[in-house]
Amino acid sequence: MSELTNRLRKAREFKLTAGGLNLLLRRPTDAEMVDQAEVGFQSYRFAQRFVVGWEGVTENDIYRNSNGDALEFDSADWAAWVADRKDLWDPICDALLATYRAHAEELKTTAKNSTPG
């Protein structure tokens, strides 16, 4: 991935605390929202797809009675774990939709303000 692509992706990232976990999410692009509309927005796939990291998560947060070591984020591990955590889907989906709507509104306002009057 190019440096520019990485910067564009990073600019869409935001934090959310859900289920006691500090998660890093990436706001979907317009194109991703069109694709996501085919499967729905209150779904596992939406929650799974746009979580791109976490902070301070330990093995004990993921599987009880484990050693409590810090866990590095892995998208495959996240997908496997969140598939069984329906309680996280709605808060994640709601945050993604709110962030996307705020971005769309900001673009609309910017376009309106830059239109010659």
Sequence and secondary structure as in RCSB ss.txt:
>XXXX:A:sequence
MSELTNRLRKAREFKLTAGGLNLLLRRPTDAEMVDQAEVGFQSYRFAQRFVVGWEGVTENDIYRNSNGDALEFDS
ADWAAWVADRKDLWDPICDALLATYRAHAEELKTTAKNSTPG
>XXXX:A:secstr
  HHHHHHHHHTEEEEEETTEEEEEE   HHHHHHHHTT SSSHHHHHHTEEEEES BHHHHSTTS   B    H
HHHHHHHTT HHHHHHHHHHHHHHHHHHHHHHHHHHHHHS  
